[in-house]
Amino acid sequence: MPESLLPAAVAVALVTLAVAAVVAVGVQILRSFRELGTDAERATYRTLHIASMAGQHLRTGLQPAGAAKAARHLSTLLACDAFAILDTQGVIAWDGPGHAYAPELVRLASPSMASGTAAVHRGGFAPLPGSNSSQPDKPEAVLRAVIVAPIYAGSRVVGAVAAMAPAASAGLVRATSEVAGWVATQVELAELDQSRTLLMEAEVKALRAQISPHFIYNSLNAIASFINTDPERARDLVVEFADFTRYSFRRHGEFTTLAEELRSIDSYLLLERARFGERLQISLQIAPEVLSTIVPFLSLQPLVENAVRHGLESKAGVGTIRISARDLGTSAEVTVEDDGVGMDPGKLRRVLAGLSDSDSVGLRNVDVRLRQVYGDAHGLEIDTAPGEGTLITMRVPKSQPLHET
């Protein structure tokens, strides 16, 4: 082959391969689509797929950015000419022609949102000033029917959806109401997530309040005892105290790394050893590969504090706390064990159920937060008995893409 024709031949070959690849992918998609079977099955799949895509954008509730993306999918689902989502303040999303009529839509939707009932407005929108409604492509000429259905969150109306089309068929009216109900479910789920977040924040605040009267008083007394006898150690303890309180009372983030929690616990135990002296022995066995694991903020300190205050403080002689963290593959396991006085299992169950006024509320707090975040299978496992010490086990997933420190 002449050298001048070689580039052309290569180009033709590449184009042929590309076309073949596209055809193969297309055939595979068509084959997968045919595998769904009947028209009804394909329609069901399409509806569920569109709803799933829209739901991803409503995870934070009726927010303009997410609502705008969801509106595009819901408009396709209803096959209407234009679709809008409103909150109690006005239109937050509009897909399709006629966005200039948003103020008019608010006027039409207000009675439905006030009464909590769906309504059909067959008169459409009045022409805008200077508009020629006789032109068939004008929005006011096309959007002759406006169907409004309220969005409920519990017993409250928090917004509405509006489907606009040339005519209001019975099917479109019913479908619009169903879409409003589906959006309402997404809004309630978003509010539930927000409530869970607020509850977690309240639980962390409760832990901070618990730290203040117990630990701070004892730490300051311990530091004061070294001011005259060992000023250098007193200064070191002040630094540890500052590091611990700075971490415990930080204002951002409901999650942290296991490494950060252990660093805070190190400061805590240094301060407690200043008070207990050689009576308090510490054993650590930490696998380096789990140090970056995400854990709820202040989830380990209450476990260690429980071991000190309720396990060893009442024990005569030397007591040991063993803290270990190991890699279980998909999860990290942390254990806090003491050889102290132990606890009655019945009393422990009442504490974890919130039925006791015991000052071991830190255990319940951590247990509740772990279950809220990871599910009931990730609650604290506690083995204890009077005179037998206490072993507390916590397991958390190593992969947590939704949680940030």
N, C-alpha and C positions, 0 to 999 in steps of 0.2 A: 504494500500500500504506500502511495506517495506520502512523504512526511507532511505535506500541506493539508492532506485530508485526515490525518490522525486526530487532531483536536476536535474536528467536527464529529468524527465517529465516536470519540469518547463522550462528547456532550449528548449525542443521540442515545448512547447506551445508558447514561445516567438518567436522562429524562424517562426512558422506558422503564428503568427500575423504579423510579419515583412513582410513576403512574401505576405500575403493578402493585406497589406497596399500598397506595391509596385505595385501589380497587379491593385488595385483600382485606383492609380494615373495614371498608364499607360493607363487604359481604359478611364479615364477622358480626358487625353491628346489626345488619338486617336479620341475620340468622338468630342472634340473641333476641331481637325484638319479636321474631316469629315464634320463638320458643315460649313466649308468654301465652300463646294459644288464641283464645277468642278475642273479638273486639272488646267485649266487656272487661276481660282481664287486662288488656292493653290500656283501656280507659282508666281502670282502677290504678294501675301502675303509674300512669301519667299524673293522675290527681294526687296520689300520695307523694310522688317525687317532687311536684311543684310545691305542695304544702311543706315538705321537709326543707326545701330550699328557702322558702319564705320564713319558716320558723327560726332558722339560724340568725336572721336579722332582727328578730323580736325578743332576743334573750334578755335584753336590758329594758324591755317594756316599750312604751310609746315615746321613743326618742326619734327626732327628725331624721338623723342619718340612717338608722336601721329601718325606720318606717318607709323611707323613700325606696330602699332596695327591696323591701318586702312587697311594696305596692306594685312593682313591676311584675312580680310572680303572681300575685293575687289577681291582677288585671288579666293576665293570660289565663288563669284558672277559670275566671268568670266569662271570658271572651266578650268583655264589654268594651266600648269605645274609649272610655276614660274611667279612672278609678282613683279614689282619694281616701285618705285616712285623716281623721280629725281627733284632736284632744279637746279638753274643755276650753282651751284658749283660741283655737282656730285650726286651720288646715296645716298639717305637718308633712304631708306627702301627697303628690298628685302625679299620676301616670297617664299620659295621653294628651290630646288637645284640650284647649280651653282653660288653662291654668289661670288666665286673667279673671275667670269667674269665681275664684276662690272666696272672695268676700260674699258673693251672692250665695254660694253653697253654704257658708256659715249661717246665713239668714235662713235658708231652707232647712238646715239640719238642727237648728236650735230647738224648735218645738219637740222634735223626736228625742233629743238628748234630755230635755226637761221632763218629758213624760215617760221616757224609757221604752217607747214603742217605735216600731218601724213605720215608715211612711213612704208613699210613692207620690212624686210630684210630676204629673204628666205635662205640665205647661212648660217645663224646661226653664232655661235662663232667658231673661230679657236681653235684647241686643245691647251691646255696649255703645256708648256715644260714638257716633261716626261710623258705626258698623253697618254693613249692608247684609241683612239676614236672608235676603233672597238668593244669595250665592250658596249653592248646595254644599260647598266644602267648609262653610263657616261653622264654628263650634255650636253656636246657638241654633243653627239649622239642623245639626246632626244630633246633638245631645238633648233630645226632646223629652226624655224621661230620666228622672233622677230618683234613685232608690236609696233611701237612708236607713241604716239599721244601727242601733246603739251598741256600744261595747261596754259590757259590765265587768267589774272586778268585785266579786262578792255581791253586795246589794247596791253598790255605787255605779253610776254611769260615768265612765272615765273618758269616753270619746265616742266615735262613730265611724262606720265605713260608708262610702257612697259609691254606687255603681251607676254610670251614665251611659245611655244608649239611645238609639232612635225610638225604641218602644220598650215598654215594661212588660215583658212576657211573664206568665206565672212562674215559669222555671227560673228566670233571672231573679225575680223577687225572692223566691224561696232560697236560692243559692246565695244571695247576698246576705240574708239573715244567718245562714249556716256559716258563712265566712266570718261574720261578726262574732258569732259564738266561738269559732275557732281562735280568732284573734284575742278574744276575752280570756281564753284558757292560757294563751301565751303570756298575756299581761299578768295573770294571777301567778303563773310560775315565776315570772320575773320578780314580782313582789315577794314571793316566798323566798327566793334566793336572797333578795335584799334584806328581808327579815332575819334570815339565817346569819347573814353577815353582821347585822346589827347585834344579834344575840351573841355571836362570837366576840364582838368588841366589848359587849357588856361583861362577858365572862372573864375576859382579860383584865378589864378594869377591876373586877371583883378580886382577882388574884393580886393585883397591885395593892389594893386596899388591905388585903390580908398580909402582904409582906411588910407594910409600913409599921404596924404596932408591935409585931413580934420580933422580926429579924433586926430592924433598924435599932431598936432600943438595946437589944443584947449586943449588937456589933459596936455601938458607940461606947457602951460600958467596957467592952473588951479592949477597945483602942485606948480608952482613958486609963486603963490599968497599966499600960506600958509607957505612958508619957514620961514618967519619972524614972522608971527602972530600965527601959530599953527604948529610948527616943527613936532610934533608927527603925526598929520594928514597928513602932507606932506610925511612923511616916509611911512605911510600906503598906500597912493595913489601911491607912486612909486612902491610898491610891487604889487598893483593891475594892474598898467600899465604894469609892467614886465610880469605878468601872462597872461594878455590879448594879448600882442604882441607875447609872446612865443607861445601861442596857435594859433593865427591867421597866423603866419608865419612858422608854423611847415612844415617839408619837406616830411612827409610821410602820406599816406592815403587820399583817396577822400571821405571817409565816417567816421562818428563818431557816438556817442550815443547822444540821446536827453539830457541826464544828462550833458555830456561834453559841449554841446552847451549852455545849461542854465547856467552852471558855468561860461563860458566865458562872457555871457550876463550880469551876475551879476557884474563882474569886469567892464564891459563897462558902466553899469548904475551907479555904484559907482563913476566913473570918471566924468560922465555927471552931476550927482547931485552935485559934487564939483563945477561945473561951473554954474548950474542953481539954486542951493540951494533949498529952499522950493517950488519954482515954479514947480518942477518936482516931481510928486507923482507916486508911483509904486504899482500895485496890482498884486499878483501872485496867481494862483489857479492851482496846478499841481497834477495830479493823479500819485501816486508812481508807479503804474503798467506799465506806459508807459516810464519810465525813461531809460530803456534799449533799447528802439526802435532805430534802425539804421536810421540815416538821413544823407543827403549829407553835407559834411563839409562846414561850413560858410553859412548855409541856413537860420538860424534864425537871426543872427546879422544884416544883411542888412534890415530885416523887422523892427527890433527895431530901428535901426538908422534912417530909413525913418520916423518912428513915431516921433522921437525926432527932427530931422532937418526940416522935411517938415510939421509936424503936430503941434508941440508945440513951436518951436523956434520963429515963427512969431505970436504966440498967446499972447495976453495980459493976465496977471494973471496966476493962477495956471492951470496946465495941468496934466492929468492922463494917464498913459499907463497901460493897463490891458493885462497880458499874461496868457493864460490858455492852459492846455494840458489835454485831456481826452481820455479815452479808448472807441473806437467804436466797439470793438470785433475783427475784422480782421485788423483794421487800428487804427492809432493814429491821433487825430486831434489837431492841435496847432493853436491858434488864437492870433493875436497881434492887439489890439484896442487902439486907442487914441481919445481924444475928442478935437482935434486941429482944424486947419483951413480947413481941407479937401482938395479935389482936383477935378478939372473938369473931369468928366468921359471920355469925348472925348480926353482930353490930356493924361489921363491914358492909354487909348487904343493905342494911338500913341507911348507912352513909351514902352508898352509891345510888340508892333509890331516892335520896333527898328526904328521908323520913327521920333523920337524926340531926340534933343540934351540935354534933361533935365539931371540934375545930379542925377535923380532917377534911374540910370542905374542898381543899385543893385537889384531893384525889377525885372527888366527884366532878369537879370542874374540868379536869383533864379528860376524864372518861367521857363526859358529855360532848366535849369539843371533838374528840377523836371520832366518836360515832356520827356526829353531824357532818364531819368532813369526809370520812372514808367509809361510813356504813357501820352497822352493828358488829360486823365480824372483826372490826379493828378496835373495839373497846379494850380497856385495861384488863389484863389477866392477873389476879392477885391470889397468891397462895400464902396463907398465914394461919397461925393458931397460937393461943397463949403459951408463952415461953419458948416458942419455936422460931421466932424471927419472922420476917416478911420478904417475899419475893414478888416484885412487880414487873410484868412484861408488857412491852409496848411494841407493836409492829406497824410500820407505815410503808406504803408503796414507794419504791425508789423513783419511779417515773410519775411526775406530777406536773404536766405541761400547763395546767390552768392556774397553778399557784406560784406567785412570785414573792421573793423576799424583799 
